[in-house]
Amino acid sequence: MQAQDRLFQMDLWRRSVQGRLSEVLGPNFIERDAMTRRMQFRGDVESEWAHYGADAKSIAESFVRGINAVGNAGARSTARIGSCWPDGGQTSGHQLIS
């Protein structure tokens, strides 16, 4: 349900943490994107997952599969504003899901 109602919002959050807001919101966000990219996590992803509960990674992966399923089923077209999905809306590019 979250994916159906919030694809646009979720995409903005994803772009925000990846330093990619200027791609859809314009040049006013370039400096913000640059700062975000300088501050991004660059550690070992598997080591990071080890700090969470034993089932955290499988829960997150299931959540991402659900979001991608909704996007692939066409809900993307109802949540889309402008060119907000130029990369296909793949949530698997999340910082902790490789």
N, C-alpha and C positions, 0 to 999 in steps of 0.2 A: 504494500500500500504506500509506503514512504516513497518508493521509486516513482510510482505513478503521479503522485502529487508534487514531488519536490525535485524533479530532475534538473531544472534550471538552477535552483538554489544549491543543490549538491554539486553541480558542475562549477558554479562560482566558488564554492568552498574549496573544491579540489584545485582549481586554478590558483586560488589565493595562496595555498600552501606550497604550490609548485613554482610560484613566481611567474605566472602566465596570464594574469588579469589583463594586461595591456593588449593581448591578442583580441579580446572581445570588447573591452571598455575604452580602448584608445590610448594615445600617447601620454595622457595625464598619469597613467599607472606604471610607466616605465621605471621610474626611480623606486617605487614600492616593490616592483618585481625584482629589481636588481638587489635590493636589500634582503628580500626574502630568499633569493638564491644564495646569497652569501651566508645566510644563517641556517641553511638546510642541514638536516641530519645526514651524516656521511659515514656512519659507523656500520658495523656488521649487522645485517638485518636478522640473521638467525640468532645472534647473541641477544638482540633486542627482544625477539619473540620469547626467548627463554625467561625473561623477567615477568612475563604475564602468566596467567593460568594455563594449565596444560591444554585446554581446549580452545584457547583464545584465537589461535591462528585458524583453526577449522571453522569457528564461528564467523570470523571476519571474511574468510574465503566464501562461505555460504552466502553471506550478506552481499558480497560483490557479485557472485553468480546470479543472485536474484535481481539485482539492479541491471546487470547486463541483459538478462532475459527480458525484462520489461522494455529496455531500450531496443533490443532486437525485434520485439513484437510490435513496435511502431508507436509506443507512447512518447518517444522522443519528439515526434512531430507536433504533439499538442503542447509540450513544455518548451519548445524551441523559440528563442527570440534572436532574430538576426542570424549571425553565423556562429552561434554558441557551441556547435558540435563539429567543428572542422576536423577534429581528430577521431571522430566516431564515438565520442563519449565513453571511451573505455575506462572504467573505474579500476581495472586491474593495474593501472599505472600508479596506484596509490603508494605513498612513501614506504609503507611497511609490507606491501604485497608485491612480491617480485614474480 
